Amino acid sequence: MTPQEVTTVRDKRMMAALNMEKPDRIPIMLSGQMYFKFIDPTMTISDWWDRQELVDEYLIKAAELPVLNEMDSPPAATGVPMDFMQQNFASMWFAKMKVPGRELAKDALWQIDEQGPMTEDDYDIIINKGWNVLKQELFKRIGFDPEKLPKPDPEYMGKVGKKVAALGKTSVGMAGGLLPMPPFETLSGARKLPKFFRDLHRMPDKVRAALDVMEQEEVENTVKAMKAMPGVYGFIGGTRAGCDFISAKVFEKFYFTYYQKVVPAMQANNVKTWFHMDGNWEGFLPYFREFPKAQCIWDPDHITSNVKMKEILGDKMCITGNVPPALTSVGTPEECYNYAKEIIEIFGDTGFIMNSGCSVPPNAKRENIEAVILATLGK
């Protein structure tokens, strides 16, 4: 088959899983993919900043390796400068990014360095002038200017895109890029987590009033982003609101309200909601049953119980994962193979995508990744 024909097969496979239907086989994603080290183990994470073209080349080569070529998802080679991606990512929390080879050791994972520029008085600015007004002010306070970031080179991105397309991977992808986080998460970074949690108890009405403004604006921003960049699903993260962080009462009043607004808005634009949920969400899983069947995808980071996810959400939405990242780093191929088989027994072959919990770590062993793939293929 031609690469385009292979892509068509993989697209059907992915869409079947997302639509809670039975695909020809379980799709395999294994996101995070810092697989350039499989080509050259001497490389470091800092090379993604310092030698991007070489990293992109090796990511594409790794996707063609035996066994790894069975993955349905494309490699993480995008042609977009890491400074552009990561500094924009950190700015969602009004933080700065510590980069390997600069502030950190060359092979250290990048780190979000919270700044906490928002004050108590700033809640009034949100309520009276709008979230976008304060957002621009907070960027100034931390010295973040997106115009000064290295811009993606359209010509280079096009070359990388053609090479990735030639691999025949799935084209089912994100709408809108990295969509706005739940405003609860945004404020937790802008204020820093301890201060924000105190705000929830000391001034709950003011926080709720600010969230009302922010939620409305961010839903509008989400719709604009999806229309500007069409796709099958929209990626929305959840990190600081699992049941190990907050009570059900706080979750209902301050957090879940955003999902109740943004999911219908996404559905109205024919975009599914991809919930990327870090942490333990076991106690809050029942809330997500209110959304329409096959409208959402649940993407955990391995901490939430597989059994509970299947029991509570298994008939409502596609579930991805949930191979523990640490297992692919320090485990044996046999352990990884057996774990993958176990979760297939739990989730079955309908409405399930094999994936790592959150993402594959940079020190994952190639033989462990291969073991997960082979288990999924039934080999």
SEGUMI-267405 format. One record per residue (C-alpha): residue in one letter; x, y, z. Coordinates in steps of 0.05 Angstrom, whole numbers, padded with zeros to 5 digits, always signed. Last residue first. Example, Ala and Ser with C-alpha at 12.3 -4.5 7.8 and 13.67 -1.06 7.14 Angstrom:
BEGIN
S+00273-00021+00143/A+00246-00090+00156/
***
This chain:
BEGIN
K+00048-00227+00383/G-00021-00202+00402/L-00010-00135+00368/T-00020-00099+00434/A+00031-00145+00467/L+00080-00132+00410/I+00073-00057+00419/V+00083-00060+00495/A+00145-00105+00485/E+00173-00058+00432/I+00169+00000+00481/N+00206-00043+00532/E+00260-00063+00482/R+00271+00010+00465/K+00284+00028+00537/A+00251+00091+00565/N+00301+00144+00588/P+00265+00202+00554/P+00198+00185+00587/V+00139+00159+00547/S+00080+00204+00559/C+00019+00215+00604/G+00009+00141+00621/S+00034+00107+00559/N-00014+00090+00504/M-00056+00034+00476/I-00121+00064+00451/F-00188+00036+00476/G-00261+00046+00456/T-00269-00027+00436/D-00212-00077+00441/G-00219-00095+00515/F-00207-00047+00572/I-00189-00095+00628/E-00159-00151+00587/I-00121-00100+00546/I-00096-00071+00612/E-00068-00139+00631/K-00035-00151+00564/A+00001-00085+00568/Y+00025-00102+00638/N+00050-00170+00615/Y+00091-00140+00558/C+00120-00086+00602/E+00140-00136+00655/E+00171-00183+00603/P+00209-00126+00571/T+00238-00109+00639/G+00222-00049+00681/V+00265+00012+00696/S+00246+00060+00640/T+00183+00031+00609/L+00157+00016+00678/A+00170+00087+00701/P+00122+00113+00648/P+00065+00070+00675/V+00026+00038+00617/N-00044+00067+00615/G-00062+00086+00564/T-00123+00113+00528/I-00197+00110+00544/C-00252+00123+00493/M-00316+00149+00525/K-00382+00130+00555/D-00384+00054+00565/G-00316+00050+00597/L-00326+00111+00640/I-00344+00083+00709/E-00321+00010+00707/K-00265+00020+00657/M-00237+00080+00694/K-00245+00044+00761/V-00208-00018+00737/N-00151+00023+00707/S-00143+00060+00773/T-00120+00133+00766/I-00044+00140+00772/H-00025+00119+00701/D-00022+00190+00670/P-00094+00188+00644/D-00124+00202+00575/W-00200+00200+00576/I-00230+00215+00508/C-00295+00253+00500/Q-00355+00258+00453/A-00362+00182+00446/K-00423+00180+00491/P-00450+00248+00511/F-00423+00281+00574/E-00456+00269+00641/R-00410+00210+00656/F-00354+00258+00671/Y-00379+00271+00742/P-00373+00196+00758/L-00296+00200+00749/F-00286+00249+00807/G-00263+00201+00861/E-00215+00165+00814/W-00183+00228+00787/N-00113+00214+00813/G-00059+00254+00778/D-00051+00280+00707/M-00113+00281+00664/H-00108+00293+00589/F-00182+00301+00572/W-00189+00299+00496/T-00254+00333+00480/K-00284+00316+00412/V-00293+00369+00359/N-00356+00374+00316/N-00363+00449+00329/A-00425+00441+00372/Q-00387+00386+00408/M-00332+00434+00426/A-00381+00484+00455/P-00416+00427+00492/V-00348+00406+00522/V-00328+00478+00540/K-00386+00497+00586/Q-00393+00435+00631/Y-00318+00428+00629/Y-00312+00498+00658/T-00362+00483+00713/F-00321+00424+00735/Y-00270+00468+00770/F-00295+00518+00821/K-00361+00495+00851/E-00361+00421+00834/F-00287+00409+00847/V-00289+00450+00912/K-00347+00407+00939/A-00314+00342+00914/S-00253+00360+00955/I-00186+00382+00926/F-00116+00356+00913/D-00117+00280+00919/C-00185+00280+00884/G-00154+00309+00822/A-00155+00384+00811/R-00084+00404+00798/T-00066+00373+00731/G-00122+00373+00680/G-00105+00384+00608/I-00149+00400+00548/F-00131+00374+00478/G-00184+00386+00425/Y-00205+00329+00380/V-00217+00315+00306/G-00181+00375+00277/P-00190+00445+00249/M-00139+00500+00264/A-00171+00569+00258/K-00240+00543+00275/M-00213+00505+00334/A-00175+00566+00359/K-00236+00611+00355/V-00279+00560+00392/T-00227+00553+00447/N-00220+00629+00454/E-00296+00635+00464/V-00293+00580+00516/E-00235+00617+00548/E-00273+00682+00552/Q-00334+00650+00585/E-00292+00611+00634/M-00251+00672+00653/V-00311+00716+00669/D-00345+00663+00712/L-00278+00645+00743/A-00270+00716+00768/A-00338+00713+00801/R-00320+00646+00832/V-00255+00673+00860/K-00292+00733+00889/D-00344+00688+00921/P-00292+00641+00950/M-00252+00695+00985/R-00216+00663+01044/H-00227+00589+01027/L-00213+00589+00953/D-00161+00644+00963/R-00121+00598+01009/F-00118+00547+00952/F-00094+00602+00906/K-00039+00622+00954/P-00013+00551+00962/L-00016+00538+00886/K+00019+00598+00858/R-00024+00659+00842/A-00016+00655+00766/G-00005+00580+00769/S-00067+00563+00809/L-00104+00616+00769/T-00091+00579+00704/E-00111+00512+00733/F-00178+00539+00758/P-00185+00573+00689/P-00189+00503+00657/M-00131+00502+00608/P-00135+00539+00542/L-00125+00496+00479/L-00058+00470+00456/G-00067+00466+00381/G-00136+00488+00358/A-00159+00420+00334/M-00115+00361+00348/G-00103+00302+00303/V-00127+00243+00261/S-00074+00242+00206/T-00053+00171+00224/K+00016+00148+00203/G+00036+00132+00131/L+00110+00146+00140/A+00111+00191+00079/A+00068+00241+00118/V+00125+00250+00168/K+00174+00266+00112/K+00124+00315+00081/G+00112+00349+00148/V+00187+00357+00161/K+00195+00392+00094/G+00135+00437+00107/M+00160+00455+00176/Y+00226+00476+00144/E+00190+00521+00094/P+00143+00549+00147/D+00201+00568+00194/P+00173+00570+00264/K+00187+00636+00300/P+00240+00642+00354/L+00208+00677+00414/K+00212+00752+00419/E+00140+00763+00396/P+00115+00718+00452/D+00139+00770+00503/F+00144+00742+00573/G+00177+00787+00623/I+00142+00758+00684/R+00105+00822+00700/K+00091+00836+00626/F+00057+00769+00617/L+00015+00785+00679/E-00008+00850+00647/Q-00029+00814+00583/K-00070+00764+00623/L-00101+00819+00665/V-00133+00851+00604/N-00152+00784+00574/W-00189+00764+00637/G-00239+00821+00635/K-00243+00892+00660/N-00287+00890+00722/I-00284+00817+00744/I-00214+00803+00719/I-00187+00869+00747/D-00222+00854+00814/Y-00186+00787+00818/D-00121+00826+00810/D-00127+00854+00880/E-00107+00787+00909/T-00042+00789+00870/M-00018+00753+00806/P+00056+00746+00790/G+00063+00674+00816/Q+00130+00659+00782/E+00127+00584+00772/D+00188+00550+00741/I+00164+00496+00693/Q+00220+00445+00685/W+00254+00414+00624/L+00278+00343+00634/A+00352+00337+00651/D+00400+00310+00598/K+00440+00374+00588/A+00438+00395+00661/L+00392+00452+00677/E+00390+00528+00669/R+00419+00524+00599/G+00434+00454+00573/P+00364+00431+00593/V+00315+00489+00594/K+00280+00520+00653/M+00213+00545+00628/K+00182+00608+00657/A+00114+00613+00690/F+00050+00650+00677/W+00015+00582+00682/M-00003+00582+00608/S+00064+00617+00597/A+00100+00551+00609/F+00069+00523+00545/N+00088+00585+00505/Q+00159+00577+00531/Q+00158+00504+00512/M+00132+00509+00441/F+00172+00570+00417/D+00235+00548+00453/M+00227+00478+00423/P+00228+00506+00353/V+00171+00477+00309/G+00195+00428+00256/T+00141+00379+00278/A+00179+00315+00293/A+00140+00282+00350/P+00132+00218+00311/P+00064+00202+00279/S+00013+00159+00316/D-00005+00090+00290/M+00054+00053+00320/E+00072-00009+00280/N+00136+00023+00256/L+00163+00015+00327/V+00164-00060+00313/P+00223-00053+00264/L+00249+00018+00261/E+00213+00068+00215/A+00189+00113+00271/A+00260+00116+00296/K+00283+00146+00230/I+00230+00201+00236/L+00252+00218+00306/Y+00324+00216+00282/E+00312+00268+00228/D+00273+00313+00276/V+00330+00308+00326/L+00381+00325+00273/E+00341+00386+00251/Q+00331+00408+00323/R+00404+00409+00343/D+00408+00457+00402/W+00338+00457+00430/W+00320+00384+00420/D+00394+00369+00432/S+00383+00391+00504/I+00348+00324+00516/T+00414+00289+00506/M+00445+00248+00449/T+00494+00192+00465/P+00440+00139+00453/D+00438+00154+00378/I+00381+00122+00339/F+00341+00100+00400/K+00358+00167+00431/F+00315+00200+00377/Y+00257+00164+00410/M+00235+00223+00452/Q+00165+00198+00437/G+00117+00233+00485/S+00058+00192+00462/L+00055+00116+00459/M+00001+00117+00405/I-00022+00046+00387/P-00091+00033+00359/I-00125-00032+00380/R-00140-00075+00319/D-00190-00075+00261/P-00228-00024+00302/K-00288-00038+00347/E-00331+00024+00358/M-00329+00073+00416/N-00325+00133+00368/L-00253+00148+00388/A-00234+00075+00376/A-00267+00073+00308/M-00235+00140+00291/M-00166+00114+00306/R-00174+00051+00264/K-00205+00090+00206/D-00147+00139+00208/R-00098+00081+00209/V-00127+00050+00146/T-00128+00118+00111/T-00056+00131+00132/V-00036+00064+00101/E-00070+00085+00036/Q-00033+00151+00037/P+00033+00116+00051/T+00021+00072-00011/M+00000+00000+00000/
***
